[in-house]
Amino acid sequence: MSSARVIPIAVPAAPTFSPAAPDREAVDKRGRRIRDLRISVIDRCNFRCVYCMPKTVFGREYPFLPRADLLSFEEITRIARLFVDQGVEKIRITGGEPLLRKHIETLIEQLARLPVELTLTTNGSLLPQKAQALKDAGLHRITVSLDGFDDAVFRRMNDVDFPVADVLAGIDAAAAVGLAPVKINCVVKRGTNDDQILPLARHFRGSGHILRFIEYMDVGSSNGWKMDEVLPSSDVISRIHAEFPLEAIDPNYPGEVAERWRYVDGGGEIGVISSVTQAFCSSCTRTRLSTEGKLYTCLFADQGHDLRALLRQGVGDEQIAAAIAGIWRGREDRYSEIRTAATAAARKIEMSYIGG
């Protein structure tokens, strides 16, 4: 487990924040409001992707969280409701691999009652078995990670010898039950899988799904990140544009992290996420809840705020809401804007623990 620090939360005795009042939404020190909540439901995964959970760190003896430390579905739903009251419009379920969490469709059903867009990110391995239950429970949309189209490349990336064909079957299963368009995320690591950009583009062009390429990031402290292994998103666009002309299109909403492009001939759209070369800290509206109930205000954080302690101490909703608002109002994260070799090497929370 990561050694990232946890900050105890001081509970206001008499909260002045009213979560039901939209005009009192929390605004951080850079004028950013809360719009997106990412919830990690499990710190385990059945893949060992080299940029996230390398085997050298996450081996057989790695101390994953005991079940009692994980937030229950009821605790997750309670926190989610408080965030929605404060302006959250979108909730994404992450991990680890979230479909490894037993009865995950029960949590989806509970969260689907909230007035938000409800999405989930998965490696796709369990979608053939789970897609229908997720859709029936109320999931709106799904994102599947796929870091290569060539089987040998993909097997090296996931490092558990999992075939591309089975992920494609998962994507098809999701689309068949109505979880479409599916978003497909590819983390691009120069010299490892950047030769997969065009094969992936060729396969998904015209499919109705949305392929997105993500710059290799220095998340956590386990993946051995190096700047020279980052392929700028501008290079990704150039490679695809040379074969299939592209044109830029507007974001779907303020603060969207993916830069959108579409094929000029109408073959669909792609996206690029450029956290390293084109920082979007100034418009970031995301906050993250870890598997054991720590609140993190940045993907690159080295410290979290313990919400689970408040839940299990019997603290009331208004006080927890006021504590959350206080954390957000004190937020001034801008890691990607100030990234240096020193900050990249600093100890940070692992992506498998906080979610991507």
LOBAVO-120231 format. One record per atom (N, C-alpha, C): x, y, z; atom name. Coordinates in pm, whole numbers, plus 50000, padded with zeros to 5 digits. Layout:
<recs>
      c1      c2      c3    a
       X       Y       Z   CA
...
</recs>
This chain:
<recs>
      c1      c2      c3    a
   50085   49881   50000    N
   50000   50000   50000   CA
   50088   50124   50000    C
   50043   50232   49940    N
   50121   50354   49934   CA
   50143   50412   50071    C
   50257   50480   50087    N
   50288   50544   50214   CA
   50247   50690   50213    C
   50163   50731   50121    N
   50118   50869   50113   CA
   50052   50909   50243    C
   50068   51037   50278    N
   50016   51086   50405   CA
   49865   51101   50403    C
   49806   51093   50522    N
   49663   51114   50537   CA
   49642   51225   50638    C
   49562   51322   50603    N
   49537   51437   50689   CA
   49407   51418   50765    C
   49410   51418   50898    N
   49285   51410   50974   CA
   49199   51532   50942    C
   49069   51513   50938    N
   48978   51622   50905   CA
   48916   51678   51032    C
   48926   51807   51047    N
   48860   51872   51159   CA
   48714   51892   51124    C
   48625   51842   51209    N
   48482   51851   51181   CA
   48426   51981   51237    C
   48365   52065   51154    N
   48306   52190   51204   CA
   48195   52161   51304    C
   48195   52236   51413    N
   48093   52216   51516   CA
   47956   52264   51468    C
   47957   52372   51393    N
   47831   52427   51343   CA
   47851   52466   51198    C
   47828   52374   51106    N
   47857   52400   50965   CA
   47775   52515   50908    C
   47842   52597   50828    N
   47773   52707   50763   CA
   47742   52676   50618    C
   47795   52562   50568    N
   47772   52525   50428   CA
   47642   52448   50415    C
   47562   52487   50317    N
   47436   52418   50290   CA
   47448   52342   50160    C
   47462   52207   50166    N
   47482   52131   50042   CA
   47366   52139   49945    C
   47249   52182   49991    N
   47133   52186   49903   CA
   47124   52316   49822    C
   47212   52412   49856    N
   47203   52542   49791   CA
   47306   52554   49680    C
   47263   52550   49551    N
   47357   52553   49439   CA
   47444   52677   49438    C
   47392   52791   49487    N
   47470   52914   49483   CA
   47578   52916   49590    C
   47589   52811   49668    N
   47691   52803   49772   CA
   47790   52691   49742    C
   47800   52650   49615    N
   47894   52546   49578   CA
   48035   52587   49616    C
   48114   52490   49657    N
   48251   52517   49696   CA
   48335   52553   49573    C
   48415   52656   49586    N
   48508   52700   49482   CA
   48647   52700   49543    C
   48744   52641   49472    N
   48879   52634   49528   CA
   48954   52764   49506    C
   49082   52767   49544    N
   49159   52891   49541   CA
   49190   52940   49400    C
   49164   52854   49301    N
   49186   52894   49161   CA
   49053   52911   49087    C
   48943   52916   49162    N
   48812   52940   49101   CA
   48748   52818   49038    C
   48795   52698   49073    N
   48743   52574   49014   CA
   48636   52513   49105    C
   48526   52472   49045    N
   48417   52408   49119   CA
   48427   52256   49107    C
   48363   52186   49199    N
   48357   52040   49192   CA
   48253   52000   49089    C
   48294   51917   48991    N
   48199   51868   48892   CA
   48208   51716   48874    C
   48325   51659   48902    N
   48349   51518   48874   CA
   48404   51447   48998    C
   48345   51334   49031    N
   48393   51252   49142   CA
   48432   51115   49089    C
   48555   51075   49116    N
   48603   50941   49079   CA
   48614   50858   49205    C
   48554   50740   49201    N
   48549   50655   49319   CA
   48619   50523   49290    C
   48728   50496   49360    N
   48798   50368   49346   CA
   48735   50269   49443    C
   48687   50157   49391    N
   48614   50061   49475   CA
   48698   49940   49516    C
   48818   49927   49458    N
   48904   49814   49491   CA
   49047   49847   49448    C
   49144   49800   49526    N
   49284   49829   49492   CA
   49350   49712   49421    C
   49274   49608   49390    N
   49328   49490   49322   CA
   49296   49495   49173    C
   49377   49424   49095    N
   49354   49415   48951   CA
   49406   49281   48902    C
   49344   49229   48797    N
   49390   49104   48738   CA
   49490   49126   48624    C
   49524   49253   48595    N
   49632   49287   48503   CA
   49750   49341   48585    C
   49868   49344   48523    N
   49985   49404   48584   CA
   50050   49499   48483    C
   49970   49597   48439    N
   50018   49689   48337   CA
   50144   49762   48383    C
   50238   49775   48291    N
   50371   49825   48328   CA
   50369   49969   48376    C
   50269   50048   48336    N
   50263   50188   48376   CA
   50178   50211   48501    C
   50121   50104   48555    N
   50027   50120   48668   CA
   50060   50027   48784    C
   50060   49897   48761    N
   50084   49800   48868   CA
   50191   49699   48826    C
   50316   49744   48806    N
   50421   49652   48761   CA
   50444   49538   48859    C
   50472   49421   48804    N
   50491   49302   48887   CA
   50604   49318   48988    C
   50702   49397   48953    N
   50816   49415   49044   CA
   50774   49476   49177    C
   50663   49547   49177    N
   50611   49607   49301   CA
   50488   49531   49350    C
   50394   49506   49259    N
   50267   49445   49295   CA
   50272   49294   49270    C
   50363   49228   49341    N
   50380   49085   49327   CA
   50291   49007   49422    C
   50321   48880   49436    N
   50237   48790   49518   CA
   50230   48833   49664    C
   50333   48898   49713    N
   50337   48935   49855   CA
   50290   49078   49882    C
   50242   49146   49780    N
   50200   49285   49801   CA
   50082   49292   49898    C
   50088   49382   49997    N
   49982   49389   50100   CA
   49860   49469   50055    C
   49772   49407   49978    N
   49650   49475   49939   CA
   49562   49498   50062    C
   49467   49589   50049    N
   49382   49626   50162   CA
   49294   49510   50206    C
   49282   49489   50338    N
   49184   49390   50386   CA
   49043   49441   50363    C
   48950   49349   50350    N
   48812   49384   50316   CA
   48752   49486   50412    C
   48784   49475   50541    N
   48726   49565   50640   CA
   48768   49710   50619    C
   48879   49732   50549    N
   48927   49868   50527   CA
   48857   49935   50409    C
   48795   49856   50322    N
   48726   49913   50207   CA
   48596   49979   50251    C
   48561   50089   50186    N
   48431   50148   50211   CA
   48322   50051   50167    C
   48216   50042   50245    N
   48101   49961   50205   CA
   48026   50036   50096    C
   47936   49967   50027    N
   47855   50031   49925   CA
   47769   50143   49985    C
   47720   50119   50104    N
   47637   50220   50170   CA
   47719   50344   50203    C
   47843   50324   50247    N
   47930   50438   50278   CA
   47965   50516   50150    C
   47994   50443   50042    N
   48024   50509   49916   CA
   47905   50590   49868    C
   47787   50532   49875    N
   47667   50601   49827   CA
   47638   50725   49911    C
   47660   50716   50039    N
   47637   50832   50126   CA
   47731   50946   50090    C
   47858   50917   50071    N
   47954   51021   50035   CA
   47920   51077   49896    C
   47886   50990   49803    N
   47852   51035   49669   CA
   47734   51131   49672    C
   47635   51100   49753    N
   47517   51188   49762   CA
   47557   51326   49813    C
   47648   51332   49910    N
   47693   51460   49963   CA
   47769   51540   49856    C
   47845   51471   49773    N
   47915   51539   49664   CA
   47817   51591   49560    C
   47716   51513   49529    N
   47615   51558   49433   CA
   47545   51683   49484    C
   47517   51687   49613    N
   47456   51805   49672   CA
   47544   51929   49656    C
   47673   51906   49638    N
   47766   52019   49627   CA
   47806   52050   49482    C
   47738   51989   49386    N
   47760   52026   49248   CA
   47816   51919   49157    C
   47849   51801   49210    N
   47901   51695   49123   CA
   47795   51651   49023    C
   47833   51644   48896    N
   47743   51606   48789   CA
   47778   51472   48726    C
   47898   51422   48756    N
   47943   51298   48694   CA
   48021   51216   48796    C
   47991   51088   48804    N
   48062   50995   48892   CA
   48119   50884   48805    C
   48247   50857   48825    N
   48313   50747   48754   CA
   48363   50645   48856    C
   48328   50518   48835    N
   48374   50409   48920   CA
   48505   50355   48862    C
   48608   50346   48946    N
   48739   50301   48902   CA
   48795   50199   49000    C
   48922   50166   48982    N
   48994   50076   49071   CA
   49140   50114   49070    C
   49228   50014   49077    N
   49213   49874   49046   CA
   49116   49844   48932    C
   49079   49719   48928    N
   48979   49675   48832   CA
   48844   49665   48902    C
   48754   49761   48879    N
   48630   49769   48958   CA
   48540   49647   48944    C
   48546   49574   48832    N
   48458   49459   48815   CA
   48503   49340   48900    C
   48618   49351   48967    N
   48659   49249   49063   CA
   48589   49266   49198    C
   48530   49382   49221    N
   48458   49406   49346   CA
   48327   49327   49341    C
   48309   49238   49439    N
   48191   49151   49440   CA
   48062   49234   49443    C
   47967   49193   49360    N
   47834   49254   49354   CA
   47842   49403   49318    C
   47935   49440   49231    N
   47950   49580   49193   CA
   47822   49638   49134    C
   47739   49552   49073    N
   47614   49602   49016   CA
   47520   49655   49125    C
   47534   49607   49248    N
   47453   49659   49358   CA
   47489   49803   49387    C
   47618   49834   49386    N
   47661   49972   49405   CA
   47613   50059   49290    C
   47625   50009   49167    N
   47578   50085   49051   CA
   47430   50119   49067    C
   47352   50023   49111    N
   47208   50046   49129   CA
   47183   50155   49232    C
   47259   50157   49339    N
   47243   50260   49442   CA
   47283   50398   49388    C
   47395   50405   49319    N
   47442   50533   49268   CA
   47356   50584   49153    C
   47294   50494   49080    N
   47211   50533   48965   CA
   47088   50611   49008    C
   47054   50608   49134    N
   46940   50685   49184   CA
   46974   50833   49200    C
   47102   50866   49194    N
   47144   51005   49207   CA
   47134   51075   49071    C
   47109   51206   49069    N
   47094   51279   48942   CA
   47229   51315   48879    C
   47304   51212   48836    N
   47436   51232   48777   CA
   47454   51139   48659    C
   47556   51169   48577    N
   47601   51074   48477   CA
   47689   50972   48548    C
   47660   50844   48529    N
   47731   50738   48600   CA
   47809   50654   48501    C
   47942   50651   48518    N
   48028   50580   48424   CA
   48124   50489   48500    C
   48194   50404   48426    N
   48286   50308   48487   CA
   48401   50282   48391    C
   48522   50272   48446    N
   48640   50238   48366   CA
   48688   50099   48403    C
   48715   50017   48301    N
   48750   49877   48324   CA
   48855   49833   48222    C
   48926   49725   48253    N
   49017   49668   48152   CA
   48942   49578   48054    C
   48814   49558   48077    N
   48729   49486   47983   CA
   48729   49335   47995    C
   48813   49280   48082    N
   48828   49135   48088   CA
   48702   49064   48135    C
   48623   49130   48219    N
   48503   49067   48275   CA
   48373   49119   48213    C
   48385   49203   48112    N
   48263   49261   48053   CA
   48170   49160   47989    C
   48223   49054   47924    N
   48128   48958   47866   CA
   48032   48901   47969    C
   48078   48884   48092    N
   47992   48831   48199   CA
   47913   48940   48271    C
   47963   49064   48271    N
   47907   49167   48358   CA
   47827   49276   48285    C
   47843   49288   48154    N
   47785   49403   48083   CA
   47635   49417   48103    C
   47561   49308   48091    N
   47415   49316   48103   CA
   47373   49359   48243    C
   47438   49303   48345    N
   47404   49339   48482   CA
   47435   49486   48510    C
   47544   49537   48456    N
   47579   49677   48475   CA
   47476   49768   48410    C
   47436   49734   48288    N
   47335   49813   48219   CA
   47202   49808   48293    C
   47162   49690   48336    N
   47035   49675   48407   CA
   47035   49753   48539    C
   47153   49765   48601    N
   47164   49836   48729   CA
   47158   49987   48712    C
   47177   50035   48588    N
   47164   50179   48565   CA
   47290   50249   48519    C
   47397   50174   48487    N
   47517   50238   48437   CA
   47488   50306   48303    C
   47540   50427   48286    N
   47513   50504   48164   CA
   47615   50479   48054    C
   47742   50468   48094    N
   47847   50462   47993   CA
   47968   50389   48049    C
   48053   50339   47959    N
   48168   50261   48004   CA
   48291   50298   47923    C
   48407   50293   47988    N
   48536   50316   47923   CA
   48621   50192   47941    C
   48685   50149   47833    N
   48767   50027   47836   CA
   48912   50065   47803    C
   49005   50016   47883    N
   49147   50038   47857   CA
   49198   49933   47759    C
   49268   49979   47656    N
   49326   49888   47556   CA
   49453   49953   47502    C
   49568   49900   47541    N
   49696   49966   47513   CA
   49769   49911   47391    C
   49699   49836   47309    N
   49759   49787   47186   CA
   49661   49703   47109    C
   49678   49698   46976    N
   49594   49614   46894   CA
   49666   49485   46855    C
   49798   49492   46844    N
   49877   49373   46818   CA
   49881   49288   46945    C
   49853   49160   46932    N
   49839   49075   47050   CA
   49967   49068   47132    C
   50082   49056   47066    N
   50208   49045   47139   CA
   50237   49172   47218    C
   50212   49286   47158    N
   50235   49414   47227   CA
   50142   49426   47347    C
   50015   49395   47326    N
   49919   49408   47435   CA
   49950   49313   47550    C
   49987   49191   47519    N
   50022   49096   47625   CA
   50142   49146   47705    C
   50239   49209   47639    N
   50353   49265   47713   CA
   50309   49381   47801    C
   50215   49461   47754    N
   50169   49576   47831   CA
   50093   49533   47955    C
   50001   49434   47940    N
   49922   49393   48059   CA
   49999   49295   48147    C
   50102   49231   48093    N
   50196   49146   48165   CA
   50132   49027   48236    C
   50013   48987   48191    N
   49952   48864   48242   CA
   49908   48776   48126    C
   49958   48807   48008    N
   49934   48726   47888   CA
   49786   48726   47849    C
   49717   48840   47870    N
   49575   48849   47836   CA
   49562   48893   47690    C
   49479   48825   47609    N
   49472   48854   47466   CA
   49383   48973   47431    C
   49419   49038   47322    N
   49339   49150   47270   CA
   49197   49105   47237    C
   49184   48986   47181    N
   49052   48939   47136   CA
   48951   48938   47249    C
   48995   48908   47370    N
   48901   48902   47482   CA
   48857   49042   47526    C
   48945   49142   47512    N
   48904   49280   47541   CA
   48806   49328   47435    C
   48833   49296   47310    N
   48741   49333   47202   CA
   48604   49269   47222    C
   48603   49146   47273    N
   48476   49079   47304   CA
   48402   49153   47414    C
   48477   49206   47511    N
   48415   49284   47617   CA
   48355   49413   47565    C
   48425   49479   47474    N
   48373   49602   47412   CA
   48245   49571   47335    C
   48246   49462   47260    N
   48126   49422   47185   CA
   48010   49391   47279    C
   48041   49327   47391    N
   47936   49293   47488   CA
   47874   49419   47546    C
   47956   49518   47576    N
   47906   49644   47631   CA
   47817   49715   47528    C
   47862   49718   47404    N
   47783   49783   47300   CA
   47651   49711   47277    C
   47653   49579   47284    N
   47533   49499   47257   CA
   47422   49525   47358    C
   47458   49561   47482    N
   47355   49585   47583   CA
   47317   49732   47593    C
   47379   49816   47509    N
   47342   49957   47507   CA
   47437   50051   47577    C
   47554   50003   47619    N
   47654   50089   47682   CA
   47745   50147   47573    C
   47686   50213   47477    N
   47759   50265   47363   CA
   47722   50413   47343    C
   47812   50492   47284    N
   47943   50447   47237   CA
   48037   50416   47352    C
   48120   50316   47333    N
   48223   50283   47431   CA
   48342   50373   47407    C
   48402   50423   47515    N
   48528   50496   47503   CA
   48643   50398   47526    C
   48743   50402   47441    N
   48858   50314   47453   CA
   48981   50398   47481    C
   49047   50374   47593    N
   49164   50450   47634   CA
   49291   50373   47609    C
   49388   50437   47547    N
   49520   50378   47525   CA
   49625   50470   47586    C
   49699   50421   47685    N
   49813   50494   47739   CA
   49932   50469   47647    C
   49989   50576   47594    N
   50097   50563   47496   CA
   50232   50584   47563    C
   50316   50483   47553    N
   50452   50489   47607   CA
   50549   50477   47490    C
   50627   50582   47467    N
   50719   50585   47353   CA
   50816   50466   47358    C
   50829   50399   47246    N
   50920   50287   47238   CA
   50863   50156   47288    C
   50742   50160   47345    N
   50678   50040   47397   CA
   50555   50003   47317    C
   50465   50100   47298    N
   50342   50071   47223   CA
   50299   50184   47131    C
   50388   50280   47103    N
   50347   50389   47015   CA
   50328   50343   46871    C
   50377   50223   46838    N
   50350   50168   46705   CA
   50207   50115   46692    C
   50131   50123   46801    N
   49992   50074   46800   CA
   49890   50184   46771    C
   49936   50307   46759    N
   49845   50420   46738   CA
   49762   50401   46611    C
   49828   50378   46501    N
   49755   50363   46374   CA
   49673   50235   46367    C
   49726   50119   46411    N
   49640   50000   46411   CA
   49511   50017   46491    C
   49520   50084   46606    N
   49400   50108   46686   CA
   49306   50205   46613    C
   49363   50310   46556    N
   49280   50406   46483   CA
   49209   50338   46365    C
   49281   50255   46293    N
   49220   50186   46179   CA
   49105   50095   46224    C
   49126   50026   46337    N
   49023   49931   46381   CA
   48896   50002   46428    C
   48911   50109   46506    N
   48793   50172   46567   CA
   48732   50283   46482    C
   48802   50327   46377    N
   48744   50427   46287   CA
   48619   50370   46222    C
   48511   50444   46233    N
   48386   50399   46174   CA
   48305   50303   46261    C
   48355   50272   46380    N
   48287   50177   46469   CA
   48178   50242   46553    C
   48182   50374   46562    N
   48090   50444   46652   CA
   48146   50462   46791    C
   48256   50393   46823    N
   48321   50410   46953   CA
   48421   50525   46946    C
   48468   50569   47062    N
   48558   50685   47069   CA
   48692   50640   47126    C
   48794   50645   47044    N
   48928   50606   47084   CA
   49002   50728   47138    C
   49069   50711   47254    N
   49143   50822   47313   CA
   49284   50776   47349    C
   49380   50864   47326    N
   49520   50835   47356   CA
   49565   50924   47472    C
   49627   50862   47573    N
   49666   50931   47695   CA
   49817   50933   47706    C
   49873   51050   47731    N
   50017   51058   47752   CA
   50058   50981   47877    C
   50167   50910   47868    N
   50224   50834   47979   CA
   50260   50931   48092    C
   50202   50909   48210    N
   50215   51004   48320   CA
   50294   50947   48438    C
   50345   51037   48518    N
   50423   51002   48637   CA
   50331   50989   48759    C
   50231   50903   48747    N
   50139   50878   48858   CA
   50202   50777   48952    C
   50193   50801   49082    N
   50251   50708   49178   CA
   50403   50709   49174    C
   50462   50604   49232    N
   50608   50596   49243   CA
   50663   50463   49198    C
   50581   50384   49128    N
   50619   50246   49096   CA
   50650   50220   48949    C
   50614   50313   48860    N
   50619   50279   48719   CA
   50748   50320   48648    C
   50844   50378   48722    N
   50972   50414   48661   CA
   50960   50517   48551    C
   50870   50612   48566    N
   50841   50712   48464   CA
   50964   50791   48424    C
   50978   50813   48293    N
   51083   50897   48239   CA
   51022   50987   48132    C
   51064   51113   48132    N
   51007   51209   48037   CA
   51032   51167   47893    C
   51146   51104   47865    N
   51173   51069   47725   CA
   51088   50953   47676    C
   51008   50892   47764    N
   50914   50788   47722   CA
   50774   50844   47695    C
   50758   50976   47712    N
   50631   51042   47683   CA
   50626   51077   47535    C
   50523   51033   47467    N
   50499   51074   47329   CA
   50394   51184   47332    C
   50429   51306   47294    N
   50332   51416   47299   CA
   50207   51385   47217    C
   50095   51429   47267    N
   49969   51408   47194   CA
   49971   51469   47056    C
   50047   51577   47039    N
   50057   51639   46906   CA
   50115   51542   46805    C
   50207   51455   46850    N
   50264   51354   46761   CA
   50159   51247   46726    C
   50076   51212   46823    N
   49969   51115   46798   CA
   49876   51169   46689    C
   49834   51293   46705    N
   49745   51354   46606   CA
   49811   51360   46469    C
   49939   51395   46466    N
   50010   51405   46338   CA
   50015   51271   46266    C
   50040   51164   46342    N
   50048   51031   46281   CA
   49914   50990   46220    C
   49807   51013   46295    N
   49676   50973   46244   CA
   49633   51062   46129    C
   49658   51192   46144    N
   49617   51289   46042   CA
   49682   51260   45907    C
   49805   51207   45911    N
   49876   51176   45786   CA
   49805   51069   45705    C
   49731   50981   45772    N
   49658   50875   45701   CA
   49510   50905   45690    C
   49455   50961   45796    N
   49311   50995   45799   CA
   49299   51140   45844    C
   49277   51234   45754    N
   49271   51376   45791   CA
   49174   51401   45907    C
   49218   51486   46000    N
   49142   51519   46119   CA
   49114   51668   46127    C
   49010   51704   46202    N
   48985   51843   46235   CA
   48942   51852   46380    C
   48984   51959   46445    N
   48952   51978   46586   CA
   48805   52010   46604    C
   48747   51964   46715    N
   48608   51997   46748   CA
   48601   52046   46893    C
   48495   52116   46925    N
   48481   52178   47057   CA
   48462   52073   47166    C
   48502   52106   47289    N
   48476   52014   47401   CA
   48327   51999   47426    C
   48291   51888   47488    N
   48151   51863   47521   CA
   48102   51951   47634    C
   48195   51989   47724    N
   48158   52067   47842   CA
   48283   52135   47897    C
   48267   52242   47975    N
   48383   52311   48033   CA
   48461   52216   48124    C
   48592   52217   48112    N
   48675   52133   48197   CA
   48699   51994   48143    C
   48647   51960   48024    N
   48672   51829   47966   CA
   48822   51814   47941    C
   48880   51704   47987    N
   49025   51689   47977   CA
   49071   51639   47841    C
   48985   51570   47769    N
   49023   51519   47638   CA
   49005   51626   47531    C
   49108   51646   47450    N
   49098   51732   47333   CA
   49037   51649   47222    C
   48929   51698   47161    N
   48852   51618   47066   CA
   48888   51650   46921    C
   48894   51543   46840    N
   48919   51555   46697   CA
   48822   51461   46626    C
   48787   51495   46501    N
   48703   51406   46423   CA
   48765   51386   46284    C
   48733   51271   46228    N
   48778   51242   46092   CA
   48700   51330   45994    C
   48771   51392   45904    N
   48708   51484   45808   CA
   48604   51412   45723    C
   48627   51283   45696    N
   48533   51210   45609   CA
   48414   51151   45685    C
   48401   51186   45813    N
   48286   51139   45890   CA
   48304   51005   45957    C
   48429   50959   45970    N
   48455   50828   46029   CA
   48451   50822   46179    C
   48405   50929   46245    N
   48395   50928   46390   CA
   48493   51025   46454    C
   48515   51009   46585    N
   48604   51099   46656   CA
   48706   51023   46739    C
   48815   51094   46770    N
   48916   51044   46862   CA
   48943   51155   46963    C
   49019   51122   47066    N
   49057   51222   47164   CA
   49199   51201   47211    C
   49260   51306   47263    N
   49393   51295   47325   CA
   49388   51364   47461    C
   49458   51305   47556    N
   49465   51360   47691   CA
   49612   51389   47719    C
   49644   51518   47738    N
   49783   51565   47735   CA
   49826   51624   47868    C
   49815   51546   47974    N
   49845   51595   48107   CA
   49990   51639   48122    C
   50081   51581   48043    N
   50223   51614   48057   CA
   50260   51736   47972    C
   50222   51736   47846    N
   50269   51842   47756   CA
   50175   51961   47746    C
   50049   51944   47783    N
   49953   52055   47776   CA
   49866   52051   47902    C
   49923   52093   48012    N
   49855   52082   48141   CA
   49719   52152   48141    C
   49621   52087   48203    N
   49487   52145   48211   CA
   49446   52166   48357    C
   49545   52191   48443    N
   49516   52211   48585   CA
   49417   52325   48609    C
   49427   52430   48529    N
   49347   52550   48554   CA
   49198   52525   48542    C
   49159   52419   48471    N
   49016   52390   48453   CA
   48975   52257   48516    C
   49061   52199   48600    N
   49032   52068   48658   CA
   48921   52076   48762    C
   48817   51994   48742    N
   48703   51993   48833   CA
   48689   51858   48904    C
   48795   51777   48905    N
   48788   51640   48956   CA
   48836   51628   49100    C
   48770   51540   49171    N
   48820   51497   49301   CA
   48806   51346   49307    C
   48883   51283   49397    N
   48892   51137   49396   CA
   48876   51079   49535    C
   48798   50971   49543    N
   48777   50899   49668   CA
   48847   50764   49656    C
   48942   50738   49744    N
   49018   50614   49736   CA
   48940   50497   49791    C
   48993   50379   49770    N
   48927   50255   49809   CA
   48892   50251   49956    C
   48975   50310   50040    N
   48949   50308   50184   CA
   48902   50443   50238    C
   48847   50525   50147    N
   48777   50644   50194   CA
   48861   50767   50218    C
   48973   50780   50147    N
   49053   50902   50156   CA
   49017   50990   50038    C
   49001   51119   50062    N
   48969   51214   49958   CA
   49098   51278   49906    C
   49118   51270   49775    N
   49236   51329   49711   CA
   49190   51432   49608    C
   49251   51548   49611    N
   49210   51656   49522   CA
   49295   51665   49396    C
   49388   51568   49377    N
   49470   51566   49256   CA
   49516   51423   49230    C
   49524   51385   49103    N
   49573   51253   49066   CA
   49717   51232   49111    C
   49792   51341   49125    N
   49933   51331   49161   CA
   49957   51365   49309    C
   49855   51351   49391    N
   49865   51390   49532   CA
   49957   51298   49612    C
   50013   51353   49718    N
   50090   51272   49812   CA
   50023   51265   49949    C
   49905   51322   49959    N
   49832   51317   50085   CA
   49682   51318   50060    C
   49608   51254   50151    N
   49463   51247   50139   CA
   49397   51289   50268    C
   49265   51302   50262    N
   49185   51346   50377   CA
   49090   51233   50414    C
   49088   51194   50538    N
   49021   51072   50582   CA
   48872   51093   50604    C
   48791   51059   50502    N
   48646   51067   50517   CA
   48590   50943   50586    C
   48656   50830   50569    N
   48606   50707   50633   CA
   48599   50722   50785    C
   48697   50791   50842    N
   48696   50811   50986   CA
   48572   50886   51031    C
   48533   50986   50952    N
   48412   51062   50987   CA
   48289   50973   50977    C
   48280   50894   50871    N
   48166   50805   50854   CA
   48152   50709   50971    C
   48263   50650   51011    N
   48259   50545   51113   CA
   48260   50597   51256    C
   48276   50729   51268    N
   48262   50793   51399   CA
   48121   50844   51423    C
   48034   50826   51323    N
   47896   50867   51339   CA
   47870   51014   51316    C
   47960   51081   51243    N
   47943   51223   51216   CA
   47826   51244   51119    C
   47749   51349   51139    N
   47631   51375   51058   CA
   47663   51425   50918    C
   47563   51417   50828    N
   47580   51456   50689   CA
   47623   51601   50673    C
   47560   51692   50748    N
   47592   51834   50731   CA
   47736   51863   50768    C
   47785   51796   50871    N
   47924   51818   50912   CA
   48021   51759   50812    C
   47989   51642   50757    N
   48077   51583   50656   CA
   48077   51670   50531    C
   47958   51719   50492    N
   47949   51807   50375   CA
   48032   51933   50396    C
   48028   51989   50516    N
   48106   52109   50545   CA
   48255   52079   50541    C
   48294   51961   50587    N
   48435   51922   50583   CA
   48482   51907   50438    C
   48400   51844   50355    N
   48434   51828   50213   CA
   48450   51964   50146    C
   48355   52053   50172    N
   48361   52188   50114   CA
   48486   52261   50159    C
   48523   52244   50284    N
   48643   52309   50336   CA
   48769   52258   50268    C
   48774   52127   50243    N
   48890   52069   50173   CA
   48899   52126   50033    C
   48786   52131   49962    N
   48788   52181   49825   CA
   48826   52329   49822    C
   48773   52407   49913    N
   48803   52551   49913   CA
   48951   52578   49939    C
   49016   52487   50007    N
   49159   52504   50032   CA
   49247   52449   49922    C
   49187   52393   49819    N
   49262   52328   49710   CA
   49332   52430   49621    C
   49459   52403   49591    N
   49534   52486   49496   CA
   49624   52401   49407    C
   49587   52275   49386    N
   49668   52182   49306   CA
   49693   52234   49165    C
   49815   52215   49119    N
   49851   52246   48981   CA
   49977   52167   48943    C
   49975   52040   48977    N
   50095   51956   48963   CA
   50148   51956   48820    C
   50063   51936   48722    N
   50110   51923   48585   CA
   50168   52054   48531    C
   50127   52165   48589    N
   50182   52295   48546   CA
   50323   52317   48599    C
   50355   52252   48711    N
   50485   52278   48775   CA
   50573   52153   48776    C
   50536   52050   48696    N
   50611   51924   48693   CA
   50758   51949   48663    C
   50845   51889   48744    N
   50989   51890   48723   CA
   51040   51750   48747    C
   51169   51728   48722    N
   51228   51597   48750   CA
   51215   51564   48898    C
   51226   51666   48983    N
   51217   51643   49128   CA
   51076   51606   49169    C
   50975   51677   49117    N
   50837   51644   49155   CA
   50796   51510   49099    C
   50847   51478   48979    N
   50814   51349   48918   CA
   50869   51234   49001    C
   50983   51255   49066    N
   51046   51150   49145   CA
   50992   51143   49287    C
   50914   51243   49328    N
   50862   51248   49465   CA
   50761   51136   49489    C
   50747   51099   49615    N
   50654   50994   49654   CA
   50511   51041   49634    C
   50430   50964   49559    N
   50290   51001   49534   CA
   50202   50878   49551    C
   50073   50902   49563    N
   49978   50793   49577   CA
   49975   50712   49448    C
   49961   50580   49458    N
   49959   50494   49340   CA
   49826   50502   49267    C
   49830   50495   49134    N
   49709   50504   49054   CA
   49612   50390   49083    C
   49664   50272   49115    N
   49577   50158   49143   CA
   49497   50177   49272    C
   49541   50269   49354    N
   49478   50295   49484   CA
   49378   50409   49475    C
   49408   50506   49388    N
   49326   50625   49379   CA
   49236   50623   49256    C
   49264   50538   49159    N
   49190   50538   49033   CA
   49256   50631   48933    C
   49233   50606   48803    N
   49298   50684   48698   CA
   49230   50818   48673    C
</recs>
